[in-house]
Amino acid sequence: MREPRGWSVVVRHGILILLGLIFLFPFYWLVSTAIKPDDQIFQMPPAWVPHPLQWQNFPKALTDIPFFLYMFNTLRICVCSVTGTVLASSLVAYSLAKISWKGRTLVFYSLIATMILPAQVTLIPTFMIYKWLGWIGTLLPLTVPPFLGGAFSIFLLRQFFMTIPNELSDAARIDGCNEFGIYWRIVMPLAKTGLVTVGLFSFIGSWNDFLGPLLYLNDERSYTLAIGLQKFVSQHGAEWGKLMAASSLMALPIVVIFFFAQRVFVKGVVLTGSKE
């Protein structure tokens, strides 16, 4: 095959750079608003370069609300969510991908069908169940459900497990290994890419979740960052500079994690659809 010509490489990279700048613009606007004086935030035409720079919005954003307490609460939920999702979803996915049992296909397609159901439909019944259990006002509604698995995570891991040759499992069974041993010692080490992908999805979803903490948490000491940012918005106005500064700090961990894990993340998403 011929190597691409120089001009085609330039055009291709130029398009990619342009698309990258388009996607980077909201984050730039977020950070620039955080360091703008108040009179420049809604200025028309917009002030693309803030002057003078209001760096004090960042330390004020950390002190005006208990930022680190909210971050700790958010991290607790994220750790439970990632751990529960990876363990529970991988067990179910292994059963659907590697163990032959009657009705497996029907259960899998029924599981996929639940993804069509909007979350708003089950919102009130779920809330009533948690209220009956006495979980309202605690972190349990946000930390326990991941240990029951999730349809999307099960689907991703099931598709990934299907790419692992069955000959490895058959050889382990011949050597006397049980199903849990095959799952833990053979499949899980080979599925690190898929597990990291599911873990990233779970972490990002829990980190950015606003509706769940809003519904189930009523004690300010257990608030997450997504709820805590609301304190910068009052009935008569908002402290936009501090709000954007706190939002920038909240978005920073997601950007850093995705920057270091992007190759594994993209590879995991691609491999999940490589085999039926």
C-alpha positions in Angstrom: 0.0 0.0 0.0 1.1 3.5 -0.8 2.0 5.8 2.1 -0.3 8.8 2.4 1.0 11.9 0.6 2.3 14.8 2.7 -0.6 17.1 1.9 -3.2 14.5 3.0 -1.4 14.0 6.3 -1.4 17.8 6.9 -5.1 18.0 6.0 -5.9 15.1 8.3 -4.0 16.5 11.2 -5.4 19.9 10.6 -9.0 18.6 10.8 -8.1 16.7 14.0 -6.6 19.8 15.5 -9.7 21.9 14.6 -12.0 19.3 16.2 -9.8 19.2 19.2 -10.0 22.9 19.6 -13.8 22.8 19.3 -14.1 20.3 22.1 -11.5 22.1 24.2 -13.3 25.5 23.9 -15.9 24.8 26.7 -13.2 23.9 29.1 -11.3 27.0 28.2 -14.4 29.1 28.7 -14.9 27.4 32.1 -11.4 28.3 33.3 -11.3 31.8 31.8 -14.6 32.6 33.5 -13.1 31.4 36.8 -10.4 34.1 36.6 -12.4 36.9 35.1 -13.6 40.0 37.0 -17.3 40.0 37.6 -18.0 42.8 35.1 -16.3 40.8 32.3 -18.3 37.5 32.7 -21.4 38.7 30.8 -19.6 41.4 28.8 -20.6 41.7 25.1 -18.6 41.3 23.0 -17.1 38.6 25.2 -13.7 39.1 26.9 -11.7 36.2 25.5 -8.6 37.0 27.6 -9.4 38.0 31.2 -7.8 41.2 32.5 -6.9 41.5 35.3 -6.7 37.8 36.3 -8.7 37.0 39.4 -6.8 34.0 40.7 -8.2 34.5 44.2 -11.4 32.8 43.0 -9.7 29.4 43.3 -8.7 29.6 47.0 -12.0 31.2 47.8 -13.9 28.4 46.1 -12.0 26.0 48.4 -12.8 27.9 51.6 -16.3 29.3 51.0 -17.7 25.7 51.0 -16.3 22.6 52.7 -14.7 21.6 49.3 -12.5 18.8 50.7 -15.2 17.3 52.8 -17.5 17.1 49.7 -14.6 15.7 47.7 -14.0 13.0 50.3 -17.7 12.1 50.2 -17.6 11.9 46.5 -14.5 9.8 46.5 -16.2 7.3 48.9 -19.1 6.9 46.6 -16.9 6.6 43.6 -14.7 3.9 45.2 -17.8 1.9 46.2 -19.3 2.3 42.8 -16.2 1.2 40.9 -15.5 -1.7 43.2 -19.1 -2.9 43.2 -19.6 -2.4 39.4 -16.4 -4.2 38.4 -17.0 -7.2 40.8 -20.7 -7.7 40.3 -20.9 -7.0 36.6 -17.9 -9.2 35.8 -19.5 -12.1 37.6 -22.7 -11.8 35.7 -20.9 -11.2 32.4 -18.7 -14.3 32.9 -21.8 -16.4 33.4 -23.4 -15.0 30.3 -20.2 -15.4 28.2 -18.5 -18.5 29.4 -21.0 -20.8 31.1 -23.7 -22.6 29.0 -27.0 -22.8 30.8 -30.6 -22.9 29.7 -32.1 -19.5 29.0 -28.8 -17.7 28.9 -29.6 -15.9 25.7 -33.1 -14.9 26.9 -31.7 -13.5 30.1 -29.0 -11.5 28.2 -31.5 -9.9 25.8 -33.9 -9.2 28.7 -31.0 -7.5 30.4 -30.2 -5.4 27.3 -33.9 -4.4 27.1 -33.8 -2.8 30.5 -31.3 -0.2 29.1 -34.2 1.1 27.0 -36.2 2.0 30.1 -35.6 5.7 31.0 -34.3 6.2 34.5 -37.1 8.7 35.2 -39.6 5.8 35.0 -38.1 3.9 37.9 -37.2 7.0 39.9 -40.3 7.1 42.2 -40.5 3.2 42.8 -36.8 3.2 43.6 -37.1 6.1 46.0 -40.0 4.3 47.8 -38.0 1.1 48.2 -35.0 3.0 49.7 -37.5 4.9 52.0 -39.0 1.5 53.1 -35.4 0.3 53.8 -34.6 3.4 55.8 -31.8 4.4 53.6 -32.9 8.0 52.8 -30.4 10.4 54.3 -27.5 7.9 54.0 -24.9 7.0 51.4 -26.4 3.5 51.0 -28.6 4.3 48.0 -25.5 5.5 46.2 -23.1 2.8 47.3 -25.1 -0.4 47.5 -26.7 -0.6 44.0 -23.4 -0.9 42.1 -22.8 -4.2 44.0 -25.9 -5.6 42.2 -24.5 -5.0 38.8 -25.5 -2.7 35.9 -26.9 -3.6 32.5 -24.5 -1.5 30.5 -21.4 -2.7 32.4 -22.5 -6.3 32.1 -23.0 -5.8 28.4 -19.5 -4.3 27.9 -17.8 -7.0 29.9 -19.8 -9.8 28.4 -18.7 -8.7 24.9 -15.1 -8.4 26.1 -15.1 -11.9 27.7 -16.4 -13.3 24.4 -13.1 -12.3 22.8 -11.1 -14.6 25.2 -10.6 -18.0 23.6 -12.8 -20.8 25.2 -9.8 -23.1 24.9 -8.2 -21.5 27.9 -11.3 -22.2 30.0 -11.6 -25.8 28.7 -7.9 -26.4 29.6 -8.4 -25.1 33.1 -11.5 -27.4 33.6 -9.5 -30.4 32.4 -6.9 -29.5 35.1 -9.6 -29.5 37.7 -10.2 -25.8 38.1 -13.8 -24.8 39.1 -15.7 -22.0 37.4 -14.8 -19.4 40.0 -11.2 -20.3 39.7 -11.4 -19.9 35.9 -13.1 -16.5 36.3 -10.6 -15.2 38.9 -7.3 -16.7 37.7 -7.7 -16.7 33.9 -10.5 -14.5 32.6 -10.1 -11.5 35.0 -6.3 -11.1 34.4 -6.9 -11.2 30.6 -9.7 -8.7 30.8 -7.9 -5.8 32.4 -8.6 -3.6 29.5 -12.4 -4.2 29.7 -12.4 -3.9 33.5 -10.6 -0.5 33.3 -13.1 0.7 30.8 -16.0 -0.3 33.0 -14.3 1.2 36.0 -13.8 4.5 34.2 -17.4 4.7 33.1 -18.5 4.0 36.7 -16.1 6.5 38.2 -17.1 9.3 35.8 -20.8 8.6 36.3 -20.5 8.7 40.1 -18.2 11.7 40.2 -20.6 13.8 38.1 -23.9 12.4 39.5 -26.2 15.2 40.7 -29.7 13.7 40.7 -28.8 10.8 43.0 -27.3 12.8 45.9 -30.0 15.5 45.4 -32.7 12.9 46.1 -31.2 10.8 48.8 -28.9 13.1 50.9 -30.4 15.6 53.3 -27.4 16.2 55.6 -24.9 18.8 54.4 -22.0 16.8 55.9 -22.6 14.0 53.5 -23.0 16.2 50.4 -21.0 15.5 47.2 -19.2 18.1 45.1 -22.0 18.1 42.5 -24.5 19.2 45.3 -22.0 21.5 47.0 -21.5 23.6 44.0 -25.2 24.7 44.3 -24.1 26.8 47.3 -22.6 29.3 45.0 -26.1 29.9 43.5 -28.6 31.8 45.5 -32.2 33.0 44.9 -30.9 36.5 44.0 -27.9 35.7 42.0 -24.7 33.6 41.7 -21.0 33.9 42.4 -20.1 32.9 38.9 -16.3 33.3 39.3 -16.2 31.0 42.4 -18.6 28.6 40.8 -16.5 28.2 37.7 -13.4 27.9 39.8 -14.9 25.1 41.9 -16.2 23.5 38.7 -12.8 23.6 37.1 -11.3 21.9 40.2 -14.0 19.3 40.1 -13.4 18.5 36.4 -9.7 18.3 36.8 -9.5 14.7 38.2 -11.6 13.4 35.3 -9.3 15.1 32.8 -6.2 13.7 34.4 -7.6 10.2 34.7 -8.8 10.1 31.1 -5.4 11.5 29.9 -3.5 8.7 31.4 -6.0 5.9 30.7 -7.2 7.0 27.2 -5.4 4.2 25.3 -6.8 1.5 27.6 -10.2 3.1 27.5 -10.4 3.3 23.7 -9.0 -0.2 23.3 -11.6 -1.6 25.7 -14.5 0.1 23.9 -13.3 -1.2 20.5 -12.8 -4.8 21.7 -16.2 -5.0 23.3 -17.9 -5.1 19.9 -15.4 -7.3 18.1 -17.2 -10.6 18.6 -20.8 -11.7 18.9 
